[in-house]
Each structure stands twice: as C-alpha cells, then as structure tokens.
C-alpha cells in the first residue's frame, strides 16, 4: 500500500524521489562493502532494508574471513525459517517417541 502510494506520487511528479528509492530492496550479495556503507548511511538501523554483515572464520584458514551480508528483513526471514524447521523436526520426533517406562 505504501509502495503503491509512493510510486503514484513519483509518477505524477515525473521525478523519482528518495522515498521510492528507499522502498526498493537492495541485493547485498551483489554490492561492494563501499556500496553497502553508502546505502546504510541513508537508512536507519531498524529499517527492514538496512544491511547487516556477519563475519565468520573460514574452516582451514587462520586469517581468511567470510562475510554474509543481508538486509534486516532477510535475516529475520532466515531466522524464522530455521526456527520453523526445528519445530517441525521436533514435532516429527515427538510423534514417534515411545513411553518405555511402563513396561
């Protein structure tokens, strides 16, 4: 609803405003660290399109690091999916469990 309203306003003005640019979700995997910093300078930390990068160590290397950059919305979706997968697995395991204490 908000995006449609902003696009309507931008199309009537004939100029694309900063508000519509902020509504387009970036692709952090295709961006350089410099582009990510420039994007994040325009967006508040709590915004769904703010990009966070997580650093992890590469297995087998003492110095090399891997970076995983995603928007807040993408991190939240990944966390929700992981939590749901764990719940589904636990439910499947619980339905197959037996009570052997009464035998």
Order of alpha helices (4+ residues) and beta strands (2+ residues): alpha-alpha-alpha-beta-beta-alpha
